[in-house]
Amino acid sequence: MENVKVYSNAEALIRAAAELWVTVLNAALTARARFSVALSGGSTPKALYALLATEEYRTQLDWAHTFIFFGDERCVPPDHPDSNYHMARESLLDHVPVPPDHIYRMRGEVDPEQAAGEYEGFLKALFRGENTRFDLLLLGMGDDGHTASLFPHTPALQEKSRLVVANEIEAKNMRRITLTTRAINSAANIAFLVSGAAKAERLRDVLKGDYQPEHLPAQLIKPENGQLMWLVDQAAAALL
């Protein structure tokens, strides 16, 4: 089984995720004087961001050398309630001294193909043509097995060369912008944050079931040269 760490409840899971952030940040700053993190949407990551914004964490973290990215985005303006950027800004970014020019959002308000191309350009420029290797990449998992905006049976699952794509999700009649598996699997540390009994059956399928990534896209997350961690609470882990 994957590297799965089970916590007594969602609060303990979030605390562990915050400590992981601290550990990876400090190691990254020692190695190269900058920390790059890709954020996820969702209620569990939102709770993490709120904890990081408290005085306990805000004052001990080096925000000046932190670079913020996003794993995916909905095709909405940045002030829209459904925007991942909006959620991250309200819960974390407005409360910590991260330099504004260190925050790289996906532009959900423009044509998604254009936004994906722009974001890929940002990544290639910032990582200077090397593999896009985030120090830490946070992911959630939907009850359908999707992660980022890699939904079951969608075109983005087949993408092998691009770093960022616009993904057509016919089952939900929507388009989204998302990092591809190539970009995600290049990260140094990938952490899934999964909580709640509603996720238990799907988590079991992803971790212990047959390999069927078209149906369960979270199974595609296998870092090439990094660490994959599943931080889950007891409710989500009930069927493991």
ChimeraX attribute file (.defattr): number of C-alpha atoms within 10 A of each C-alpha:
attribute: neighborCount
match mode: 1-to-1
recipient: residues
	/A:1	6
	/A:2	10
	/A:3	12
	/A:4	16
	/A:5	14
	/A:6	20
	/A:7	20
	/A:8	12
	/A:9	15
	/A:10	22
	/A:11	16
	/A:12	15
	/A:13	23
	/A:14	27
	/A:15	16
	/A:16	17
	/A:17	22
	/A:18	16
	/A:19	14
	/A:20	15
	/A:21	23
	/A:22	17
	/A:23	11
	/A:24	18
	/A:25	24
	/A:26	16
	/A:27	14
	/A:28	19
	/A:29	15
	/A:30	11
	/A:31	10
	/A:32	8
	/A:33	12
	/A:34	18
	/A:35	24
	/A:36	21
	/A:37	23
	/A:38	21
	/A:39	24
	/A:40	28
	/A:41	25
	/A:42	18
	/A:43	14
	/A:44	20
	/A:45	23
	/A:46	20
	/A:47	17
	/A:48	21
	/A:49	23
	/A:50	17
	/A:51	20
	/A:52	27
	/A:53	19
	/A:54	13
	/A:55	11
	/A:56	10
	/A:57	17
	/A:58	16
	/A:59	13
	/A:60	10
	/A:61	17
	/A:62	18
	/A:63	18
	/A:64	14
	/A:65	17
	/A:66	21
	/A:67	20
	/A:68	21
	/A:69	21
	/A:70	24
	/A:71	25
	/A:72	30
	/A:73	28
	/A:74	24
	/A:75	22
	/A:76	17
	/A:77	16
	/A:78	20
	/A:79	14
	/A:80	15
	/A:81	11
	/A:82	15
	/A:83	22
	/A:84	25
	/A:85	29
	/A:86	18
	/A:87	22
	/A:88	20
	/A:89	17
	/A:90	14
	/A:91	20
	/A:92	22
	/A:93	21
	/A:94	12
	/A:95	16
	/A:96	20
	/A:97	16
	/A:98	18
	/A:99	14
	/A:100	12
	/A:101	8
	/A:102	15
	/A:103	16
	/A:104	16
	/A:105	19
	/A:106	28
	/A:107	22
	/A:108	24
	/A:109	15
	/A:110	13
	/A:111	13
	/A:112	24
	/A:113	16
	/A:114	15
	/A:115	24
	/A:116	27
	/A:117	16
	/A:118	14
	/A:119	24
	/A:120	20
	/A:121	15
	/A:122	13
	/A:123	21
	/A:124	14
	/A:125	12
	/A:126	11
	/A:127	13
	/A:128	10
	/A:129	10
	/A:130	10
	/A:131	14
	/A:132	21
	/A:133	20
	/A:134	24
	/A:135	22
	/A:136	24
	/A:137	25
	/A:138	23
	/A:139	27
	/A:140	24
	/A:141	23
	/A:142	20
	/A:143	14
	/A:144	16
	/A:145	23
	/A:146	23
	/A:147	25
	/A:148	27
	/A:149	29
	/A:150	27
	/A:151	27
	/A:152	21
	/A:153	18
	/A:154	17
	/A:155	15
	/A:156	23
	/A:157	18
	/A:158	11
	/A:159	13
	/A:160	11
	/A:161	10
	/A:162	15
	/A:163	22
	/A:164	28
	/A:165	24
	/A:166	25
	/A:167	23
	/A:168	20
	/A:169	18
	/A:170	11
	/A:171	10
	/A:172	8
	/A:173	7
	/A:174	11
	/A:175	19
	/A:176	23
	/A:177	31
	/A:178	28
	/A:179	26
	/A:180	26
	/A:181	25
	/A:182	21
	/A:183	22
	/A:184	29
	/A:185	24
	/A:186	21
	/A:187	26
	/A:188	19
	/A:189	23
	/A:190	25
	/A:191	20
	/A:192	23
	/A:193	24
	/A:194	30
	/A:195	27
	/A:196	16
	/A:197	16
	/A:198	13
	/A:199	21
	/A:200	21
	/A:201	17
	/A:202	22
	/A:203	28
	/A:204	15
	/A:205	17
	/A:206	20
	/A:207	17
	/A:208	13
	/A:209	12
	/A:210	10
	/A:211	14
	/A:212	14
	/A:213	18
	/A:214	19
	/A:215	16
	/A:216	26
	/A:217	26
	/A:218	28
	/A:219	19
	/A:220	20
	/A:221	19
	/A:222	18
	/A:223	18
	/A:224	13
	/A:225	12
	/A:226	15
	/A:227	15
	/A:228	21
	/A:229	15
	/A:230	19
	/A:231	24
	/A:232	28
	/A:233	24
	/A:234	20
	/A:235	19
	/A:236	24
	/A:237	23
	/A:238	16
	/A:239	15
	/A:240	14
